[in-house]
């Protein structure tokens, strides 16, 4: 096989790889097919979808590790189904239950240290980082530090610590492959050219459940209202983030770190049908889009099989049934979180950690019925305004900023 077939190039951040010669087939000799996979957050939406994808891909893809925070009964059921070598569960009390049920058949690690140990396990080739929120940061860093390739579903890791994770991946040779549908779409579209030819990235957004609501009604929306996403089925926290568009604000920051693209070259566009997952515009004004059903199994599978494409289990797309594809600019008055996303991305440093922590604490308060929907983004803004950004933080500074922001949310909600 011609050596050009195996030639790989890095993007501006130095940790993505992609094929140069698109006209040559990639043989088994060039790309290792068999993958041993660990799923961090296996009982969540991304985790369960990943298990479906792995089953569909066949025996070349094997789950060797599973991790959850508390859902020991679901984790035990998954162990029966896929027979991993080792599992981890964050809650020590749940670990006792899990060990009793598994009866020594699977090694059980526990606590945050157990999650970190599993993420860097020597028998793992590929780690799916799908633990929601800041809780997934330590295990994501551990996987990158160990040089494992990472399917990144936890966008909060890069929002909080992109300045640490990206250089670390470059040092260890870990490859970060996006599982988020929007960033997977960008990654796929960018294969049409080189990074220095990119003029703009278009991040699409459905607009969530409140795209057409009167603004005064949005402010008093209930958790039940916010959890009725029009196109995607996700966990409660990310569904609320989609309703506020904090999720899209985080995606701006994540895209900046993943692709080395200037913040001002990232544009959000509302696309209610959620068929075009994102687009890349090149310097010649060509725009390449990745399209498909709103089905997370597609980006999950692409991350697992990259750079190959295999027959998938996602739903077919019927253009005649769709009828039309609409695009419109976002209303920054309706979705003020988008403006915050750009501000935080430009500020860098500890701003991302504060943004994420304030959002997590405010969303928790909203889901518990302690604040109205309209207070979520206002609270994040208040906390950011009180924060003095540290420009070049280490992990300790990032974690301190996270803790500070959570405490500030408590103070804000007292008033």
C-alpha positions as CSV (number, residue, x, y, z in Angstrom):
1,X,0.0,0.0,0.0
2,X,1.3,3.5,-0.9
3,X,2.7,5.4,2.1
4,X,0.5,8.4,1.1
5,X,-2.5,6.4,2.3
6,X,-1.2,6.6,5.9
7,X,0.0,10.2,5.8
8,X,-1.7,12.2,8.5
9,X,-1.7,15.9,9.2
10,X,-2.4,17.8,12.4
11,X,-4.7,20.8,12.7
12,X,-3.6,24.1,14.2
13,X,-4.0,22.7,17.7
14,X,-1.8,19.7,16.8
15,X,-4.0,16.8,18.1
16,X,-6.5,16.1,15.4
17,X,-5.4,13.8,12.6
18,X,-7.0,13.4,9.2
19,X,-6.2,11.8,5.9
20,X,-4.4,13.9,3.2
21,X,-5.0,11.7,0.2
22,X,-8.7,11.3,0.0
23,X,-8.5,9.4,-3.3
24,X,-6.8,6.4,-1.8
25,X,-8.5,3.7,0.3
26,X,-7.4,3.2,3.9
27,X,-6.5,-0.4,4.3
28,X,-6.4,-2.6,7.5
29,X,-2.7,-2.1,7.5
30,X,-3.0,1.7,7.8
31,X,-5.7,1.9,10.4
32,X,-6.2,-0.4,13.4
33,X,-9.8,-1.6,13.4
34,X,-10.1,-3.2,16.8
35,X,-10.9,-0.9,19.7
36,X,-11.2,-1.4,23.4
37,X,-13.6,1.2,24.7
38,X,-14.3,2.7,28.1
39,X,-17.5,4.7,28.6
40,X,-17.4,7.3,31.3
41,X,-21.0,8.1,32.1
42,X,-22.4,4.9,30.6
43,X,-25.9,5.2,32.2
44,X,-26.6,8.6,30.7
45,X,-28.0,9.4,27.3
46,X,-24.6,9.4,25.5
47,X,-23.5,6.3,27.3
48,X,-26.5,4.2,26.4
49,X,-26.4,5.4,22.8
50,X,-22.7,4.4,22.7
51,X,-23.5,0.9,23.9
52,X,-26.1,0.7,21.0
53,X,-23.5,1.8,18.5
54,X,-20.8,-0.7,19.8
55,X,-23.3,-3.5,19.6
56,X,-24.1,-2.6,16.0
57,X,-20.4,-2.3,15.0
58,X,-19.7,-5.9,15.9
59,X,-16.8,-7.8,17.5
60,X,-14.0,-5.4,16.4
61,X,-15.3,-2.9,19.0
62,X,-15.4,-4.1,22.6
63,X,-16.4,-2.3,25.8
64,X,-13.8,-3.0,28.5
65,X,-14.8,-0.3,31.0
66,X,-17.9,1.4,32.3
67,X,-18.4,4.2,34.8
68,X,-21.3,6.0,36.4
69,X,-21.8,8.3,39.4
70,X,-24.7,6.6,41.3
71,X,-26.9,4.5,39.1
72,X,-25.5,1.1,40.3
73,X,-28.5,-1.0,39.3
74,X,-28.3,0.3,35.7
75,X,-24.5,-0.2,35.7
76,X,-25.0,-3.7,37.0
77,X,-27.4,-4.5,34.1
78,X,-24.9,-3.1,31.6
79,X,-22.2,-5.2,33.1
80,X,-24.3,-8.3,32.5
81,X,-24.9,-7.3,28.9
82,X,-21.3,-6.3,27.8
83,X,-19.0,-8.0,30.4
84,X,-16.4,-5.3,30.9
85,X,-13.1,-6.0,32.6
86,X,-13.6,-3.1,35.2
87,X,-16.2,-0.6,36.2
88,X,-16.1,2.5,38.4
89,X,-18.8,4.2,40.4
90,X,-18.3,7.5,42.1
91,X,-20.5,6.9,45.2
92,X,-18.8,4.5,47.6
93,X,-22.2,3.3,49.0
94,X,-23.3,2.4,45.5
95,X,-20.0,0.6,45.0
96,X,-20.8,-1.7,47.9
97,X,-24.2,-2.6,46.3
98,X,-22.6,-3.1,42.9
99,X,-19.8,-5.4,44.2
100,X,-22.5,-7.5,46.0
101,X,-24.5,-7.9,42.8
102,X,-21.6,-8.6,40.5
103,X,-20.1,-11.1,43.0
104,X,-16.5,-10.7,42.0
105,X,-17.1,-11.2,38.3
106,X,-16.0,-7.6,37.4
107,X,-13.5,-5.4,39.2
108,X,-15.2,-2.4,40.8
109,X,-13.4,0.9,41.4
110,X,-15.0,3.6,43.5
111,X,-15.0,7.3,44.2
112,X,-13.5,10.1,42.2
113,X,-10.1,8.2,42.3
114,X,-11.8,5.2,40.8
115,X,-13.2,7.3,37.9
116,X,-9.7,8.7,37.2
117,X,-8.0,5.3,37.4
118,X,-10.5,3.8,35.0
119,X,-10.2,6.7,32.4
120,X,-6.4,6.0,32.1
121,X,-6.7,2.2,32.3
122,X,-3.9,0.4,30.5
123,X,-6.3,-1.9,28.6
124,X,-8.3,0.9,27.1
125,X,-7.7,2.4,23.6
126,X,-10.6,4.8,23.4
127,X,-12.4,6.7,26.2
128,X,-15.9,8.1,25.7
129,X,-16.0,11.2,28.0
130,X,-19.7,11.5,28.8
131,X,-19.9,12.4,32.5
132,X,-22.0,15.5,32.6
133,X,-20.7,18.8,33.8
134,X,-17.6,19.6,35.8
135,X,-17.8,16.1,37.4
136,X,-16.3,14.8,34.2
137,X,-13.2,17.1,34.2
138,X,-10.8,15.0,36.2
139,X,-11.4,11.7,34.3
140,X,-11.2,13.5,31.0
141,X,-7.8,14.9,31.9
142,X,-6.7,11.5,33.2
143,X,-7.6,9.9,29.8
144,X,-5.7,12.6,27.9
145,X,-2.7,12.4,30.3
146,X,-2.6,8.6,29.6
147,X,-2.5,9.3,25.9
148,X,-5.9,7.6,25.2
149,X,-8.0,8.8,22.3
150,X,-11.0,10.5,23.7
151,X,-14.5,10.8,22.3
152,X,-15.5,14.1,23.8
153,X,-19.1,14.5,24.8
154,X,-18.3,16.5,28.0
155,X,-18.0,20.0,26.5
156,X,-17.6,21.4,30.0
157,X,-14.1,20.0,30.2
158,X,-12.9,22.3,27.4
159,X,-15.0,25.2,28.6
160,X,-13.3,24.9,32.0
161,X,-9.8,23.8,31.1
162,X,-9.3,24.0,27.3
163,X,-6.0,25.9,28.0
164,X,-4.7,22.9,29.9
165,X,-6.3,19.9,27.9
166,X,-5.3,21.0,24.4
167,X,-1.6,21.4,25.1
168,X,-1.7,18.2,27.2
169,X,-3.2,16.3,24.3
170,X,-0.5,17.6,22.0
171,X,2.2,16.3,24.5
172,X,0.8,12.9,25.0
173,X,-0.5,12.2,21.5
174,X,-4.1,11.8,22.7
175,X,-6.6,12.6,19.9
176,X,-9.8,14.5,20.9
177,X,-12.7,13.4,18.7
178,X,-15.9,15.4,19.1
179,X,-19.1,13.4,20.0
180,X,-21.2,16.6,20.3
181,X,-23.2,16.6,17.1
182,X,-22.3,20.2,16.2
183,X,-18.5,19.7,16.6
184,X,-18.6,16.4,14.9
185,X,-20.3,18.1,11.9
186,X,-17.5,20.8,11.9
187,X,-14.8,18.1,12.1
188,X,-16.3,16.2,9.2
189,X,-16.8,19.4,7.1
190,X,-13.2,20.6,7.8
191,X,-11.9,17.5,6.0
192,X,-12.8,19.4,2.8
193,X,-9.9,21.8,3.3
194,X,-7.1,22.9,5.6
195,X,-7.5,24.9,8.8
196,X,-5.8,28.0,7.4
197,X,-8.4,28.0,4.6
198,X,-11.4,28.2,7.0
199,X,-13.1,31.6,6.9
200,X,-16.0,30.9,9.3
201,X,-17.7,28.2,11.3
202,X,-21.5,28.2,11.5
203,X,-22.9,26.5,14.7
204,X,-26.5,25.6,14.1
205,X,-29.0,25.6,17.0
206,X,-32.6,24.4,17.1
207,X,-33.7,27.4,19.2
208,X,-35.0,25.0,21.8
209,X,-38.6,25.0,23.2
210,X,-38.8,28.8,23.6
211,X,-37.8,29.9,20.1
212,X,-41.2,31.4,19.4
213,X,-42.5,32.1,22.9
214,X,-43.2,35.7,24.0
215,X,-40.2,36.9,26.1
216,X,-42.3,37.7,29.1
217,X,-43.6,34.1,29.1
218,X,-40.1,32.6,28.8
219,X,-39.0,34.3,32.0
220,X,-41.5,32.3,34.0
221,X,-41.2,29.0,32.2
222,X,-41.4,25.9,34.4
223,X,-38.9,23.0,34.4
224,X,-41.6,20.9,32.6
225,X,-41.7,23.6,29.8
226,X,-37.9,23.7,29.5
227,X,-37.5,20.0,29.3
228,X,-39.8,19.7,26.2
229,X,-37.0,20.0,23.6
230,X,-38.5,20.0,20.0
231,X,-35.9,17.7,18.3
232,X,-33.4,16.1,20.7
233,X,-33.8,13.6,23.6
234,X,-31.2,14.4,26.2
235,X,-30.7,14.5,30.0
236,X,-32.4,17.2,32.1
237,X,-29.3,19.5,32.6
238,X,-28.3,19.7,28.9
239,X,-32.0,20.1,27.9
240,X,-32.3,23.1,30.1
241,X,-29.0,24.4,28.7
242,X,-30.4,24.1,25.3
243,X,-33.5,26.1,26.4
244,X,-31.3,28.9,27.7
245,X,-28.8,28.5,24.9
246,X,-26.1,28.2,27.4
247,X,-25.3,25.0,25.7
248,X,-24.6,26.9,22.4
249,X,-22.5,29.4,24.3
250,X,-20.4,26.6,25.6
251,X,-20.2,25.2,22.1
252,X,-18.7,28.5,20.9
253,X,-15.9,28.1,23.5
254,X,-15.5,24.4,22.7
255,X,-15.2,25.1,19.0
256,X,-12.5,27.7,19.7
257,X,-10.4,25.2,21.6
258,X,-11.0,22.1,19.4
259,X,-10.3,23.7,16.0
260,X,-8.0,26.6,16.9
261,X,-10.5,29.1,15.3
262,X,-10.8,32.7,16.4
263,X,-13.9,33.4,18.4
264,X,-15.1,36.1,16.0
265,X,-15.1,33.5,13.1
266,X,-17.7,31.4,14.9
267,X,-21.3,32.3,14.2
268,X,-24.5,30.8,15.6
269,X,-27.5,30.3,13.3
270,X,-30.9,29.1,14.3
271,X,-32.0,26.0,12.3
272,X,-35.3,24.6,13.8
273,X,-35.3,21.4,11.8
274,X,-31.9,20.3,13.3
275,X,-30.9,18.5,10.1
276,X,-27.9,20.6,9.2
277,X,-25.7,20.0,12.2
278,X,-23.1,22.7,11.4
279,X,-21.3,24.2,8.5
280,X,-17.8,25.4,7.6
281,X,-17.2,28.2,5.2
282,X,-13.8,28.3,3.4
283,X,-11.9,31.2,2.0
284,X,-13.2,30.6,-1.5
285,X,-16.8,31.0,0.0
286,X,-17.6,27.4,-0.4
287,X,-19.7,26.2,2.5
288,X,-19.6,22.5,3.5
289,X,-22.4,21.2,5.7
290,X,-22.9,17.9,7.5
291,X,-26.5,16.7,7.6
292,X,-28.5,13.9,9.1
293,X,-31.3,13.0,11.4
294,X,-31.0,14.5,14.9
295,X,-29.6,11.2,16.2
296,X,-26.6,11.1,18.5
297,X,-25.6,7.7,17.3
298,X,-24.1,9.2,14.1
299,X,-21.5,11.4,15.8
300,X,-20.8,8.7,18.4
301,X,-20.1,6.2,15.6
302,X,-17.9,8.5,13.6
303,X,-15.7,9.2,16.6
304,X,-15.4,5.5,17.3
305,X,-14.6,4.4,13.8
306,X,-12.6,7.5,12.6
307,X,-11.1,7.8,10.0
308,X,-13.3,4.9,8.6
309,X,-17.0,5.0,7.9
310,X,-19.0,1.9,8.6
311,X,-22.6,1.0,8.2
312,X,-24.5,2.7,11.0
313,X,-27.6,2.2,13.1
314,X,-28.9,5.8,13.0
315,X,-32.1,6.6,11.3
316,X,-32.4,7.3,7.5
317,X,-33.0,10.9,6.4
318,X,-36.0,11.4,4.1
319,X,-35.7,14.8,2.4
320,X,-39.2,14.7,0.9
321,X,-40.6,14.3,4.4
322,X,-38.7,17.3,5.8
323,X,-40.1,19.7,3.2
324,X,-38.0,22.7,4.1
325,X,-34.8,23.8,5.9
326,X,-35.0,27.2,7.7
327,X,-32.2,29.4,8.9
328,X,-32.5,32.6,10.9
329,X,-30.2,34.7,13.1
330,X,-30.5,34.2,16.9
331,X,-32.3,36.8,18.9
332,X,-29.7,37.9,21.5
333,X,-32.4,39.6,23.6
334,X,-34.3,36.3,23.8
335,X,-31.1,34.3,24.3
336,X,-28.6,36.6,26.2
337,X,-26.5,33.5,27.1
338,X,-25.1,33.6,23.6
339,X,-23.5,37.0,24.2
340,X,-22.0,35.7,27.4
341,X,-20.5,32.8,25.5
342,X,-18.6,35.1,23.2
343,X,-17.5,37.2,26.2
344,X,-16.2,34.2,28.1
345,X,-14.4,32.8,25.0
346,X,-12.6,36.1,24.5
347,X,-11.7,36.4,28.2
348,X,-10.2,33.0,28.5
349,X,-8.4,32.0,31.7
350,X,-10.7,31.2,34.6
351,X,-13.8,32.8,33.0
352,X,-14.9,29.4,31.5
353,X,-14.7,27.6,34.8
354,X,-16.8,30.4,36.5
355,X,-19.3,30.4,33.6
356,X,-19.8,26.6,33.8
357,X,-20.0,26.4,37.6
358,X,-22.5,29.3,37.8
359,X,-24.6,27.7,35.2
360,X,-24.6,24.3,36.8
361,X,-25.6,25.8,40.2
362,X,-28.3,28.0,38.7
363,X,-29.8,25.1,36.6
364,X,-29.9,22.9,39.7
365,X,-31.8,25.7,41.5
366,X,-34.2,26.0,38.6
367,X,-34.9,22.3,38.4
368,X,-35.5,22.2,42.1
369,X,-38.1,25.0,41.7
370,X,-36.1,27.6,43.7
371,X,-35.7,30.1,40.9
372,X,-37.6,31.0,37.7
373,X,-36.2,30.2,34.3
374,X,-35.4,33.8,33.6
375,X,-33.1,34.0,36.6
376,X,-30.7,31.4,35.3
377,X,-28.7,33.5,32.8
378,X,-29.1,36.6,35.0
379,X,-27.4,34.7,37.8
380,X,-24.5,33.6,35.6
381,X,-24.0,37.2,34.5
382,X,-23.9,38.5,38.1
383,X,-21.3,35.9,39.1
384,X,-19.1,36.6,36.0
385,X,-19.3,40.4,36.8
386,X,-17.9,39.7,40.3
387,X,-15.0,37.5,39.0
388,X,-11.5,38.7,38.4
389,X,-10.2,36.5,35.6
390,X,-6.9,34.8,36.0
391,X,-5.3,34.7,32.6
392,X,-3.0,31.6,32.8
393,X,-4.6,29.3,35.4
394,X,-3.3,25.9,36.5
395,X,-5.8,23.1,37.4
396,X,-5.8,24.3,41.1
397,X,-6.9,27.8,40.1
398,X,-9.6,26.4,37.8
399,X,-11.0,24.2,40.6
400,X,-10.9,27.1,43.0
401,X,-12.7,29.3,40.5
402,X,-15.3,26.6,40.1
403,X,-15.9,26.4,43.9
404,X,-15.9,30.2,44.2
405,X,-18.6,30.5,41.5
406,X,-20.9,28.0,43.1
407,X,-20.7,29.8,46.4
408,X,-21.4,33.1,44.7
409,X,-24.5,31.6,43.1
410,X,-25.7,30.9,46.6
411,X,-25.1,34.5,47.6
412,X,-26.9,35.8,44.6
413,X,-29.9,33.7,45.2
414,X,-30.2,35.0,48.8
415,X,-31.1,38.4,47.4
